[in-house]
Amino acid sequence: MSAEEFRLLRDHVYAHCGILIREDMKFVMERRLWPRLEALGLPNFAAYHRFLRYDTRRNAELDSAVEALTTHETYFFREPVQLKAFTEEVLPLLQQRNAGTRRLRIWSAGCSTGEEAYTIAMLLKESRLFEGWEVEIYGTDISRRVLTTARKAEYGPSSLRATPPEMLSRYFISLGASKVRVRDDIRAWVSFGHLNLLDAESCLLVPRADVVFCRNVMIYFDVPARQRVLQVFSDKLVPGGYLMLGHSENLLNLGAAFELVHLRGDLVYRKPELSWKVER
Ligand SMILES: C[S@@+](CC[C@H](N)C(=O)[O-])C[C@H]1O[C@@H](n2cnc3c(N)ncnc32)[C@H](O)[C@@H]1O
């Protein structure tokens, strides 16, 4: 792959989904996309770039390219310190706030194969704070392949590596051969949809949420892409709603309109109760 081919492909992927491929990732990109060239019978990366721009099958191929270039690593009960603070400190507040409507909406943005969305549902069930409520957890991702797995709700040891044994016996059904399926009452609270966080139009369809989880997704974005996505989250959260990022992520230098909340067990972000959007 020449420097020019790398630049063209990198810019194309970035414009589509916000994922920035660093200069030193050229060989990784080459290795991951090469099978696509072979599958399409294309002689080089310049031809592949032309295919992505002009071929009638370009949209499907862009999905495959993003698929090959993104990391979908995830597992149940990831980042337990944050989940503990969420359960013990945020959920009781949400129960009080929404007592009038008895409705709770949570968005797992960049949910990958679904473990995060189901983990949230299990924590809600475990808390017993929302019995008889209308609970909706939306999991969304740019990759259609991971969403198929999420909907199937069947998992193996790698997904379960941090799952406490009591949660395993309570919320999963054994399928034998070290496979399990998430119990139906947990699945009933969760739905999945395809969504590119950088596509403002498709984000319009997402309903307002009390909490957004977007963990380990924006680490692959540069500053302008992060800012765009944070604006979407700000629009979609109710005033006072919470934004949960991954533990290595923060909003420093992003000029985002979120306030940092010091819980006893963790730091989280919140959309201010009163927020103004300056119209230009
Ligand atoms: C590392 S996984 C994180 C999964 C989960 N949130 C967690 O923390 O365990 C990142 C996910 O973000 C998704 N993603 C990357 N760019 C995206 C975009 N522009 N819109 C929606 N999802 C995106 C990827 O497809 C991938 O499944």
The ligand as a MOL file (V3000), in Angstrom:
LIG
                    3D

  0  0  0     0  0            999 V3000
M  V30 BEGIN CTAB
M  V30 COUNTS 27 29 0 0 0
M  V30 BEGIN ATOM
M  V30 1 C -14.4620 -1.9680 21.7560 0
M  V30 2 S -16.1630 -2.0760 21.3590 0 CHG=1
M  V30 3 C -16.8940 -1.5160 22.8970 0
M  V30 4 C -18.0780 -2.3400 23.3210 0
M  V30 5 C -18.6970 -1.9610 24.6670 0
M  V30 6 N -19.1990 -0.6080 24.6570 0
M  V30 7 C -17.7180 -2.1450 25.8030 0
M  V30 8 O -17.1850 -1.1510 26.3300 0
M  V30 9 O -17.4410 -3.2900 26.1680 0 CHG=-1
M  V30 10 C -16.3760 -0.6540 20.2780 0
M  V30 11 C -17.6200 -0.7550 19.3940 0
M  V30 12 O -17.8830 0.5470 18.8260 0
M  V30 13 C -18.3920 0.3640 17.5270 0
M  V30 14 N -18.2280 1.6020 16.7290 0
M  V30 15 C -17.0890 2.1260 16.2300 0
M  V30 16 N -17.3490 3.2420 15.5100 0
M  V30 17 C -18.6810 3.4300 15.5590 0
M  V30 18 C -19.5670 4.4070 15.0080 0
M  V30 19 N -19.1150 5.4120 14.2560 0
M  V30 20 N -20.8850 4.2860 15.2700 0
M  V30 21 C -21.3490 3.2590 16.0310 0
M  V30 22 N -20.5720 2.3110 16.5830 0
M  V30 23 C -19.2480 2.3880 16.3430 0
M  V30 24 C -17.5910 -0.8190 16.9810 0
M  V30 25 O -18.2730 -1.4620 15.9000 0
M  V30 26 C -17.4470 -1.7030 18.2260 0
M  V30 27 O -18.4120 -2.7220 18.2610 0
M  V30 END ATOM
M  V30 BEGIN BOND
M  V30 1 1 1 2
M  V30 2 1 2 3
M  V30 3 1 2 10
M  V30 4 1 3 4
M  V30 5 1 4 5
M  V30 6 1 5 6
M  V30 7 1 5 7
M  V30 8 2 7 8
M  V30 9 1 7 9
M  V30 10 1 10 11
M  V30 11 1 11 12
M  V30 12 1 11 26
M  V30 13 1 12 13
M  V30 14 1 13 14
M  V30 15 1 13 24
M  V30 16 1 14 15
M  V30 17 1 14 23
M  V30 18 2 15 16
M  V30 19 1 16 17
M  V30 20 1 17 18
M  V30 21 2 17 23
M  V30 22 1 18 19
M  V30 23 2 18 20
M  V30 24 1 20 21
M  V30 25 2 21 22
M  V30 26 1 22 23
M  V30 27 1 24 25
M  V30 28 1 24 26
M  V30 29 1 26 27
M  V30 END BOND
M  V30 END CTAB
M  END
